[in-house]
């Protein structure tokens, strides 16, 4: 039994909200300062958040990085980060590199 199943069994109903990387994101992980600086290693990614529907979760919402990034509020981001977010709007393969998913159970 995986962690999500254990959590879901403790409650009659609820929601799971998580950020995730696509399979491409996992391949590019060493280029990402967060994973490189922490020394973490990611082993799998999710290209389609509805994959979790097969496990009994219902996808209620999914936002790609280009959906939740607001250029008006990015003044505190480094130029490099602003460029990366801007690229997600124009390069389809990068658009869903990072997503935020919301599932109900």
DSSP file (Angstrom, degrees, kcal/mol; ACC not computed):
  #  RESIDUE AA STRUCTURE BP1 BP2  ACC     N-H-->O    O-->H-N    N-H-->O    O-->H-N    TCO  KAPPA ALPHA  PHI   PSI    X-CA   Y-CA   Z-CA
    1    1 A X              0   0    0      0, 0.0     2,-0.1     0, 0.0     0, 0.0   0.000 360.0 360.0 360.0 131.5    0.0    0.0    0.0
    2    2 A X     >  -     0   0    0      1,-0.1     4,-2.2     4,-0.0     5,-0.2  -0.345 360.0-100.8 -86.9 171.1    1.5    3.4   -1.0
    3    3 A X  H  > S+     0   0    0      1,-0.2     4,-2.4     2,-0.2     5,-0.2   0.876 120.0  53.1 -58.7 -42.3    1.5    6.5    1.1
    4    4 A X  H  > S+     0   0    0      1,-0.2     4,-2.7     2,-0.2    -1,-0.2   0.902 109.5  49.2 -63.0 -40.4   -1.4    8.2   -0.6
    5    5 A X  H  > S+     0   0    0      2,-0.2     4,-2.1     1,-0.2    -1,-0.2   0.918 110.3  50.6 -64.1 -42.8   -3.6    5.1   -0.1
    6    6 A X  H  X S+     0   0    0     -4,-2.2     4,-0.6     1,-0.2    -2,-0.2   0.908 113.2  46.3 -61.1 -41.6   -2.7    5.0    3.6
    7    7 A X  H >< S+     0   0    0     -4,-2.4     3,-1.1     1,-0.2     4,-0.4   0.927 111.2  50.9 -66.3 -45.7   -3.6    8.7    3.9
    8    8 A X  H >< S+     0   0    0     -4,-2.7     3,-1.2     1,-0.3    -1,-0.2   0.838 103.5  59.2 -63.8 -33.4   -6.8    8.4    2.1
    9    9 A X  H 3< S+     0   0    0     -4,-2.1    -1,-0.3     1,-0.2    -2,-0.2   0.707  96.9  62.5 -68.8 -19.2   -8.0    5.4    4.3
   10   10 A X  T << S+     0   0    0     -3,-1.1     2,-0.3    -4,-0.6    -1,-0.2   0.650 105.7  49.4 -79.4 -15.3   -7.7    7.6    7.4
   11   11 A X  S <  S-     0   0    0     -3,-1.2     3,-0.1    -4,-0.4    -1,-0.0  -0.925  74.6-133.8-128.2 149.3  -10.4   10.0    6.1
   12   12 A X  S    S-     0   0    0     -2,-0.3     2,-0.3     1,-0.2    -1,-0.1   0.861  91.8 -17.2 -67.1 -35.4  -13.9    9.5    4.7
   13   13 A X  S    S+     0   0    0     -3,-0.1     2,-0.3     2,-0.0    -1,-0.2  -0.962  76.4 136.6-159.2 167.5  -13.1   12.0    1.9
   14   14 A X        -     0   0    0     -2,-0.3    91,-2.3    -3,-0.1     2,-0.3  -0.988  40.0 -91.3 172.4-170.9  -10.6   14.6    1.1
   15   15 A X  E     -A  104   0A   0     -2,-0.3     2,-0.5    89,-0.2    89,-0.2  -0.968  16.7-152.4-133.0 148.5   -8.2   16.2   -1.4
   16   16 A X  E     -A  103   0A   0     87,-2.8    87,-2.9    -2,-0.3     2,-0.5  -0.988  13.4-174.4-118.6 126.0   -4.6   15.7   -2.3
   17   17 A X  E     +A  102   0A   0     -2,-0.5     2,-0.3    85,-0.2    85,-0.2  -0.989  16.5 155.9-123.0 127.7   -2.7   18.7   -3.8
   18   18 A X  E     -A  101   0A   0     83,-2.0    83,-3.0    -2,-0.5     2,-0.3  -0.996  37.9-127.9-149.8 150.3    0.9   18.2   -5.0
   19   19 A X  E     +A  100   0A   0     -2,-0.3     2,-0.3    81,-0.2    81,-0.2  -0.752  36.0 179.0 -94.3 151.9    3.4   19.6   -7.4
   20   20 A X  E     -A   99   0A   0     79,-2.7    79,-2.5    -2,-0.3     2,-0.3  -0.975  24.1-130.3-150.6 160.3    5.0   17.2   -9.8
   21   21 A X  E     -A   98   0A   0     -2,-0.3    25,-2.5    23,-0.2    77,-0.2  -0.842  25.3-122.1-110.4 150.5    7.4   17.0  -12.7
   22   22 A X     >  -     0   0    0     75,-2.1     4,-1.8    -2,-0.3    25,-0.2  -0.264  38.5 -96.3 -77.2 174.7    6.9   15.3  -16.0
   23   23 A X  H  > S+     0   0    0      1,-0.2     4,-1.8     2,-0.2     5,-0.1   0.869 130.2  52.8 -61.7 -35.7    9.1   12.5  -17.2
   24   24 A X  H  > S+     0   0    0      1,-0.2     4,-1.9     2,-0.2    -1,-0.2   0.897 105.1  55.3 -64.4 -39.8   11.1   15.2  -19.1
   25   25 A X  H  4 S+     0   0    0      1,-0.2    -2,-0.2     2,-0.2    -1,-0.2   0.867 105.9  51.1 -59.9 -37.3   11.4   17.1  -15.9
   26   26 A X  H >< S+     0   0    0     -4,-1.8     3,-1.1     1,-0.2     4,-0.2   0.894 108.9  51.0 -67.2 -39.5   13.0   14.1  -14.2
   27   27 A X  H 3< S+     0   0    0     -4,-1.8     3,-0.3     1,-0.2    -2,-0.2   0.840 115.5  42.7 -65.4 -31.7   15.5   13.8  -17.1
   28   28 A X  T >< S+     0   0    0     -4,-1.9     3,-2.1     1,-0.2     4,-0.4   0.300  81.1 113.1 -94.6   8.8   16.4   17.5  -16.7
   29   29 A X  G X   +     0   0    0     -3,-1.1     3,-1.6     1,-0.3     7,-0.4   0.796  68.8  58.8 -57.8 -33.9   16.5   17.4  -12.9
   30   30 A X  G 3  S+     0   0    0     -3,-0.3    -1,-0.3     1,-0.3    -2,-0.1   0.666 100.8  58.2 -72.9 -12.8   20.2   18.0  -12.6
   31   31 A X  G <  S+     0   0    0     -3,-2.1     2,-0.6     5,-0.0    -1,-0.3   0.522  89.7  89.3 -87.1  -6.7   19.8   21.3  -14.5
   32   32 A X  S <> S-     0   0    0     -3,-1.6     4,-2.6    -4,-0.4     3,-0.3  -0.819  72.8-146.8 -95.0 120.0   17.3   22.4  -11.8
   33   33 A X  H  > S+     0   0    0     -2,-0.6     4,-3.2     1,-0.2     5,-0.3   0.838  94.3  59.4 -55.2 -35.9   19.0   24.2   -8.9
   34   34 A X  H  > S+     0   0    0      1,-0.2     4,-1.5     2,-0.2     6,-0.3   0.946 113.5  35.1 -61.5 -48.9   16.5   22.9   -6.3
   35   35 A X  H  >>S+     0   0    0     -3,-0.3     4,-1.2    -6,-0.3     5,-0.8   0.886 119.6  50.6 -73.7 -36.7   17.3   19.2   -7.0
   36   36 A X  H  <5S+     0   0    0     -4,-2.6     3,-0.2    -7,-0.4    -2,-0.2   0.932 112.2  46.4 -65.5 -44.7   21.0   19.9   -7.6
   37   37 A X  H  <5S+     0   0    0     -4,-3.2    -1,-0.2    -5,-0.2    -2,-0.2   0.815 115.6  45.0 -70.0 -30.6   21.5   21.9   -4.4
   38   38 A X  H  <5S-     0   0    0     -4,-1.5    -1,-0.2    -5,-0.3    -2,-0.2   0.660 102.6-129.6 -86.6 -15.5   19.7   19.4   -2.2
   39   39 A X  T  <5 +     0   0    0     -4,-1.2    -3,-0.2     1,-0.2    -4,-0.1   0.603  56.3 149.3  77.4  10.1   21.4   16.4   -3.7
   40   40 A X      < -     0   0    0     -5,-0.8     2,-0.4    -6,-0.3    -1,-0.2  -0.347  36.0-149.8 -75.9 159.5   18.0   14.7   -4.2
   41   41 A X        -     0   0    0     -3,-0.1     2,-0.4    -2,-0.1   -15,-0.0  -0.993   3.2-151.2-131.8 124.6   17.3   12.3   -7.0
   42   42 A X        -     0   0    0     -2,-0.4   -13,-0.1   -16,-0.2     3,-0.1  -0.776   9.4-173.5 -94.8 139.9   13.8   11.9   -8.6
   43   43 A X        +     0   0    0     -2,-0.4     2,-0.3     1,-0.2    -1,-0.1   0.639  62.3  22.5-110.6 -18.6   13.0    8.6  -10.1
   44   44 A X        -     0   0    0      2,-0.0     2,-0.3   -22,-0.0    -1,-0.2  -0.995  57.3-162.1-150.0 154.2    9.7    9.0  -11.8
   45   45 A X        -     0   0    0     -2,-0.3     2,-0.5    -3,-0.1   -23,-0.3  -0.838  18.6-127.6-130.3 168.4    7.5   11.7  -13.3
   46   46 A X        +     0   0    0    -25,-2.5     3,-0.2    -2,-0.3   -26,-0.0  -0.968  19.1 178.1-121.8 115.0    3.9   12.1  -14.3
   47   47 A X  S    S+     0   0    0     -2,-0.5     2,-0.5     1,-0.3    -1,-0.1   0.816  82.2  32.2 -82.3 -32.6    3.1   13.3  -17.8
   48   48 A X    >   -     0   0    0      1,-0.1     3,-2.8   -26,-0.0    -1,-0.3  -0.935  69.0-156.0-129.3 107.5   -0.6   13.1  -17.4
   49   49 A X  G >  S+     0   0    0     -2,-0.5     3,-1.5     1,-0.3     4,-0.2   0.723  90.7  73.0 -57.1 -20.9   -2.0   13.8  -13.9
   50   50 A X  G >> S+     0   0    0      1,-0.3     3,-1.4     2,-0.2     4,-0.5   0.587  73.0  86.5 -71.5  -5.9   -5.1   11.7  -14.8
   51   51 A X  G X4 S+     0   0    0     -3,-2.8     3,-1.0     1,-0.3    -1,-0.3   0.841  82.7  59.6 -57.1 -31.8   -2.9    8.7  -14.5
   52   52 A X  G X4>S+     0   0    0     -3,-1.5     5,-1.5     1,-0.2     3,-1.4   0.684  86.0  75.5 -72.5 -16.5   -3.7    8.8  -10.8
   53   53 A X  G X45S+     0   0    0     -3,-1.4     3,-1.7     1,-0.3    -1,-0.2   0.833  86.6  62.9 -61.3 -30.6   -7.4    8.4  -11.6
   54   54 A X  G <<5S+     0   0    0     -3,-1.0    -1,-0.3    -4,-0.5    -2,-0.2   0.698  98.5  56.2 -66.8 -18.4   -6.6    4.7  -12.3
   55   55 A X  G < 5S-     0   0    0     -3,-1.4    -1,-0.3    -4,-0.2    -2,-0.2   0.341 131.2 -90.1 -95.8   6.0   -5.6    4.4   -8.6
   56   56 A X  T < 5S+     0   0    0     -3,-1.7     2,-0.3     1,-0.4    -3,-0.2   0.524  89.7 121.1 100.9   6.6   -9.0    5.7   -7.4
   57   57 A X      < -     0   0    0     -5,-1.5     2,-0.6    -7,-0.1    -1,-0.4  -0.777  54.8-138.4-100.3 149.3   -8.3    9.4   -7.2
   58   58 A X  E     -B  104   0A   0     46,-2.5    46,-2.5    -2,-0.3     2,-0.5  -0.936  15.1-132.1-111.1 118.7  -10.4   11.9   -9.2
   59   59 A X  E     +B  103   0A   0     -2,-0.6    44,-0.2    44,-0.2     3,-0.1  -0.555  31.6 169.2 -70.1 118.9   -8.5   14.7  -10.9
   60   60 A X  E     -     0   0A   0     42,-2.9     2,-0.3    -2,-0.5    43,-0.2   0.667  64.3  -1.0-103.5 -22.0  -10.3   17.9  -10.1
   61   61 A X  E     -B  102   0A   0     41,-1.5    41,-2.4     2,-0.0    -1,-0.4  -0.962  52.6-173.3-165.6 146.5   -7.8   20.4  -11.3
   62   62 A X  E     -B  101   0A   0     -2,-0.3     2,-0.5    39,-0.2    39,-0.2  -0.937   7.9-166.4-148.3 125.4   -4.3   20.6  -12.9
   63   63 A X  E     -B  100   0A   0     37,-2.6    37,-2.4    -2,-0.3     2,-0.1  -0.948  10.8-146.8-115.9 125.3   -2.3   23.7  -13.5
   64   64 A X  E >>  -B   99   0A   0     -2,-0.5     3,-1.7    35,-0.2     4,-1.4  -0.446  35.0-103.9 -78.8 161.7    0.8   23.8  -15.7
   65   65 A X  H 3> S+     0   0    0     33,-1.5     4,-1.4    30,-0.7     3,-0.3   0.874 124.3  55.0 -54.7 -38.4    3.6   26.2  -14.8
   66   66 A X  H 34 S+     0   0    0     29,-0.8    -1,-0.3     1,-0.2    30,-0.1   0.706 104.3  56.8 -70.6 -17.2    2.5   28.5  -17.6
   67   67 A X  H <4 S+     0   0    0     -3,-1.7    -1,-0.2    28,-0.2    -2,-0.2   0.848 115.8  31.8 -79.5 -35.5   -1.1   28.6  -16.1
   68   68 A X  H  < S+     0   0    0     -4,-1.4     2,-0.4    -3,-0.3    -2,-0.2   0.512  93.0 102.3-104.7  -5.1    0.0   29.8  -12.6
   69   69 A X     <  -     0   0    0     -4,-1.4     2,-0.6    -5,-0.2     3,-0.1  -0.674  51.5-166.9 -80.1 128.7    2.9   32.0  -13.5
   70   70 A X    >   -     0   0    0     -2,-0.4     3,-1.9     1,-0.1     4,-0.1  -0.938  12.6-159.3-118.8 107.8    2.1   35.7  -13.4
   71   71 A X  G >  S+     0   0    0     -2,-0.6     3,-1.2     1,-0.3    -1,-0.1   0.784  91.3  64.5 -56.8 -27.4    4.8   37.9  -15.0
   72   72 A X  G 3  S+     0   0    0      1,-0.3     3,-0.3     2,-0.1    -1,-0.3   0.769 106.6  42.4 -66.6 -25.3    3.4   40.9  -13.1
   73   73 A X  G <  S+     0   0    0     -3,-1.9     3,-0.4     1,-0.2    -1,-0.3   0.181  91.3  88.9-106.0  16.4    4.3   39.3   -9.8
   74   74 A X    X   +     0   0    0     -3,-1.2     3,-1.9     1,-0.2    -1,-0.2   0.260  45.8 110.3-100.6  12.9    7.8   38.0  -10.8
   75   75 A X  T 3  S+     0   0    0     -3,-0.3    -1,-0.2     1,-0.3    -2,-0.1   0.788  78.5  54.2 -61.3 -26.5    9.9   41.1  -10.0
   76   76 A X  T 3  S+     0   0    0     -3,-0.4    -1,-0.3     2,-0.0     2,-0.2   0.571  91.5  94.6 -82.9  -8.8   11.5   39.2   -7.1
   77   77 A X  S <  S-     0   0    0     -3,-1.9    -3,-0.0     1,-0.1     2,-0.0  -0.506  84.0-106.1 -81.8 151.3   12.6   36.3   -9.3
   78   78 A X     >  -     0   0    0     -2,-0.2     4,-2.4     1,-0.1     5,-0.2  -0.297  31.5-109.1 -68.1 161.6   16.0   36.2  -10.9
   79   79 A X  H  > S+     0   0    0      1,-0.2     4,-2.2     2,-0.2     5,-0.2   0.878 120.2  55.4 -59.8 -37.9   16.3   37.0  -14.6
   80   80 A X  H  > S+     0   0    0      2,-0.2     4,-2.2     1,-0.2    -1,-0.2   0.918 108.5  46.4 -61.7 -45.2   17.1   33.3  -15.2
   81   81 A X  H  > S+     0   0    0      2,-0.2     4,-2.4     1,-0.2     5,-0.2   0.907 111.2  51.8 -66.3 -41.6   13.9   32.1  -13.5
   82   82 A X  H  X S+     0   0    0     -4,-2.4     4,-2.3     1,-0.2    -1,-0.2   0.899 110.4  49.6 -61.2 -39.5   11.8   34.7  -15.3
   83   83 A X  H  X S+     0   0    0     -4,-2.2     4,-2.3     2,-0.2    -2,-0.2   0.905 109.0  51.9 -65.2 -42.0   13.3   33.5  -18.6
   84   84 A X  H  X S+     0   0    0     -4,-2.2     4,-1.2     1,-0.2    -2,-0.2   0.922 111.6  46.2 -61.6 -43.9   12.5   29.8  -17.8
   85   85 A X  H  X S+     0   0    0     -4,-2.4     4,-0.7     1,-0.2     3,-0.4   0.903 110.6  53.1 -65.4 -40.0    8.9   30.7  -17.0
   86   86 A X  H >X S+     0   0    0     -4,-2.3     3,-1.0     1,-0.2     4,-0.5   0.888 104.9  55.8 -61.7 -38.6    8.6   32.7  -20.2
   87   87 A X  H >X S+     0   0    0     -4,-2.3     4,-2.2     1,-0.2     3,-1.1   0.825  96.6  64.5 -63.8 -31.4    9.9   29.8  -22.2
   88   88 A X  H 3< S+     0   0    0     -4,-1.2    -1,-0.2    -3,-0.4    -2,-0.2   0.770  97.1  57.4 -65.0 -23.0    7.1   27.5  -20.8
   89   89 A X  H << S+     0   0    0     -3,-1.0    -1,-0.3    -4,-0.7    -2,-0.2   0.753 118.3  29.5 -76.2 -23.0    4.6   29.7  -22.6
   90   90 A X  H << S+     0   0    0     -3,-1.1     2,-0.7    -4,-0.5    -2,-0.2   0.600 107.6  68.0-115.6 -16.0    6.2   29.1  -26.0
   91   91 A X    >X  -     0   0    0     -4,-2.2     3,-1.6     1,-0.2     4,-1.1  -0.903  64.9-156.9-111.6 106.1    7.8   25.7  -25.9
   92   92 A X  H >> S+     0   0    0     -2,-0.7     4,-0.7     1,-0.3     3,-0.5   0.831  90.5  57.3 -52.4 -39.3    5.1   23.0  -25.7
   93   93 A X  H 34 S+     0   0    0      1,-0.2    -1,-0.3     2,-0.2     3,-0.1   0.773 111.0  43.7 -64.5 -25.7    7.4   20.4  -24.2
   94   94 A X  H X4 S+     0   0    0     -3,-1.6     3,-1.7    -7,-0.2     4,-0.4   0.638  91.8  84.8 -91.3 -16.2    8.2   22.7  -21.3
   95   95 A X  H << S+     0   0    0     -4,-1.1   -29,-0.8    -3,-0.5   -30,-0.7   0.862 102.9  29.5 -57.9 -39.7    4.6   23.8  -20.7
   96   96 A X  T 3< S+     0   0    0     -4,-0.7    -1,-0.3   -32,-0.2     3,-0.2   0.037  84.9 112.8-110.0  26.0    3.8   20.8  -18.5
   97   97 A X  S <  S+     0   0    0     -3,-1.7   -75,-2.1     1,-0.2     2,-0.4   0.910  89.9  24.1 -60.7 -43.0    7.3   20.3  -17.2
   98   98 A X  E    S+A   21   0A   0     -4,-0.4   -33,-1.5    -3,-0.3     2,-0.3  -0.994  80.0 170.9-125.8 128.5    6.1   21.3  -13.7
   99   99 A X  E     -AB  20  64A   0    -79,-2.5   -79,-2.7    -2,-0.4     2,-0.5  -0.914  29.0-138.3-133.1 160.8    2.4   21.0  -12.8
  100  100 A X  E     -AB  19  63A   0    -37,-2.4   -37,-2.6    -2,-0.3     2,-0.3  -0.988  27.7-164.7-117.5 121.8    0.3   21.3   -9.7
  101  101 A X  E     -AB  18  62A   0    -83,-3.0   -83,-2.0    -2,-0.5     2,-0.4  -0.778  11.6-162.7-110.3 152.4   -2.4   18.7   -9.4
  102  102 A X  E     +AB  17  61A   0    -41,-2.4   -42,-2.9    -2,-0.3   -41,-1.5  -0.984  14.0 177.4-134.8 122.8   -5.5   18.5   -7.2
  103  103 A X  E     -AB  16  59A   0    -87,-2.9   -87,-2.8    -2,-0.4     2,-0.3  -0.928  15.6-149.1-125.4 148.5   -7.3   15.2   -6.7
  104  104 A X  E      AB  15  58A   0    -46,-2.5   -46,-2.5    -2,-0.4   -89,-0.2  -0.852 360.0 360.0-111.6 153.7  -10.3   14.2   -4.6
  105  105 A X              0   0    0    -91,-2.3   -90,-0.2    -2,-0.3    -1,-0.1   0.291 360.0 360.0-141.1 360.0  -10.9   10.9   -2.9
